Amino acid sequence: MLAVAGELFVRQGYIGTSTRQIAEAVGCTKAALYYHFKQGKEELYQEVFKLHCPDFGPILANCEGAATLSELILCLATNMVKHQPERMNRMRWVIAEFPNLDEGQREMLRERKRRHLDQVSDLLGRFIANRQDAEHVATLMLGAMVGYDQLFVQMENEPSDGKSMEAYVQFFAECIAARYER
């Protein structure tokens, strides 16, 4: 039920999806849906939201062993790109639904983002002594990846210079490393 409801919510949004549509798509009655989710669409939405809220764990995988700041940035960016389709689809849905979220859901999303940025900042802290600078670099990386997705991937547009995302990541890594590598 969660997978089917999630697909409908992603495609049609919360407001555009009815309990009847979910039940029909799942192949059950509305009564059966309410049996499993007593508060109906709202409870189902809550559970789908928890599932679709971006998981940043895979992005951090295998990056702890990076020997240089450039290598770490390239590892994080490579993992972002590798997990991008799934992660960005979830992120797009969460961003689009943000105005419909209650304050508890918004805070959950903010907390996940804070945890992710803290984890990335911790990794960067091995090479960037100033914690605030590490946090700035982590925030810039996340913003750059989301921005690249919005400007180029979603709009099926290529950068005017024809460079790939990997080339931009390499440039970013070199710039940051030039400033901070000890």
C-alpha positions in Angstrom: 0.0 0.0 0.0 2.8 2.4 0.9 4.6 2.0 -2.5 1.4 2.5 -4.5 0.2 5.4 -2.4 3.7 6.9 -2.6 3.6 6.7 -6.4 0.3 8.4 -6.5 1.4 11.1 -4.1 4.6 11.7 -6.1 2.7 11.9 -9.4 -0.5 13.8 -8.3 0.5 15.4 -5.0 -1.3 14.9 -1.6 -4.3 17.1 -2.5 -4.7 15.6 -5.9 -4.8 12.0 -4.6 -8.0 10.5 -3.0 -8.4 7.6 -0.7 -10.6 6.0 -3.4 -7.8 6.3 -5.9 -5.3 4.7 -3.5 -7.7 1.8 -2.7 -8.4 1.2 -6.4 -4.7 1.3 -7.3 -3.9 -1.1 -4.5 -6.8 -3.4 -5.4 -8.6 -3.2 -2.1 -11.7 -1.5 -0.7 -11.6 1.8 1.1 -12.6 -0.1 4.2 -9.6 -2.3 3.9 -7.4 0.7 3.5 -8.9 2.3 6.7 -8.4 -1.0 8.5 -4.6 -0.7 8.0 -4.5 3.1 8.3 -7.1 4.2 10.8 -6.7 7.9 9.9 -6.9 7.1 6.2 -5.1 9.3 3.7 -3.4 11.5 6.3 -1.8 8.5 8.1 -0.9 6.9 4.8 0.7 10.2 3.7 2.7 10.4 7.0 4.1 6.9 6.4 4.9 7.5 2.8 6.6 10.8 3.7 8.8 9.0 6.2 9.8 6.5 3.5 10.4 9.2 0.8 12.2 11.7 3.0 15.7 11.6 1.5 18.2 9.1 3.1 21.6 10.5 2.9 23.4 7.4 4.2 24.4 6.0 0.8 26.0 9.3 -0.1 28.4 9.0 2.9 29.3 5.3 2.2 32.9 4.5 1.5 34.1 8.2 1.9 35.6 7.9 5.3 38.9 6.5 3.9 39.5 9.5 1.6 43.2 10.5 1.9 42.7 14.1 0.7 40.0 16.8 0.7 39.7 16.6 -3.1 39.3 12.8 -2.9 36.6 13.2 -0.2 34.7 15.8 -2.2 34.9 13.6 -5.3 33.7 10.5 -3.4 30.7 12.4 -1.9 29.8 13.9 -5.2 30.2 10.5 -7.0 27.9 8.9 -4.5 25.4 11.8 -4.9 25.4 11.2 -8.6 25.2 7.4 -8.3 22.2 7.7 -6.0 20.8 10.8 -7.8 17.8 9.5 -9.7 16.2 7.9 -6.6 17.4 10.6 -4.2 16.4 13.5 -6.4 13.0 12.1 -7.2 12.4 11.8 -3.4 13.8 15.3 -2.8 11.7 16.8 -5.6 8.6 15.3 -4.1 9.4 16.5 -0.6 10.2 20.0 -1.8 6.9 20.1 -3.8 4.9 18.9 -0.9 6.7 21.1 1.7 3.8 23.7 1.7 1.4 20.9 2.6 3.4 19.5 5.5 2.4 20.1 9.0 5.0 21.6 11.4 6.0 18.2 12.7 6.8 16.9 9.2 8.7 20.1 8.4 10.8 19.8 11.5 11.5 16.1 10.7 12.8 17.2 7.3 14.8 20.0 8.8 16.3 17.6 11.3 17.3 15.1 8.6 19.0 17.8 6.6 20.8 19.1 9.7 22.0 15.5 10.5 23.2 15.0 7.0 25.1 18.3 6.9 26.6 17.5 10.3 27.8 14.1 9.0 29.3 15.7 5.8 30.8 18.5 8.0 32.4 15.8 10.2 34.0 14.2 7.2 35.2 17.5 5.8 36.5 18.4 9.3 39.3 15.9 8.8 40.7 18.4 6.2 39.1 21.7 7.1 40.1 22.8 10.6 37.4 25.5 11.1 34.0 23.8 11.8 32.1 26.7 10.4 34.0 26.5 7.1 33.4 22.7 7.0 29.6 23.4 7.4 29.7 26.1 4.7 31.4 23.7 2.3 28.9 20.9 3.1 26.0 23.3 2.5 27.5 24.5 -0.8 27.9 21.0 -2.0 24.3 20.1 -1.2 23.0 23.3 -2.7 25.1 22.9 -5.9 23.9 19.3 -6.4 20.3 20.2 -6.0 20.7 23.3 -8.1 22.5 21.4 -10.9 19.6 18.9 -10.9 17.0 21.6 -11.1 18.7 23.7 -13.7 20.1 21.0 -16.0 18.7 17.5 -15.3 15.0 18.4 -14.7 14.9 20.9 -17.6 16.8 18.5 -19.9 19.2 21.3 -20.5 23.0 21.2 -20.9 25.3 23.8 -19.4 26.3 26.4 -22.0 29.9 25.3 -21.9 29.0 21.6 -22.5 30.8 20.4 -19.4 29.5 17.4 -17.5 28.5 17.3 -13.9 31.7 15.4 -13.2 33.8 18.3 -14.7 32.0 20.7 -12.4 32.6 18.5 -9.4 36.3 18.2 -10.2 36.5 22.0 -10.5 34.6 22.5 -7.2 36.9 19.9 -5.5 40.0 21.6 -6.8 38.9 25.1 -5.7 38.0 23.9 -2.2 41.2 21.8 -1.9 43.3 24.8 -3.0 41.9 26.8 -0.1 41.9 24.2 2.7 44.3 21.3 2.1 47.1 21.4 4.6 
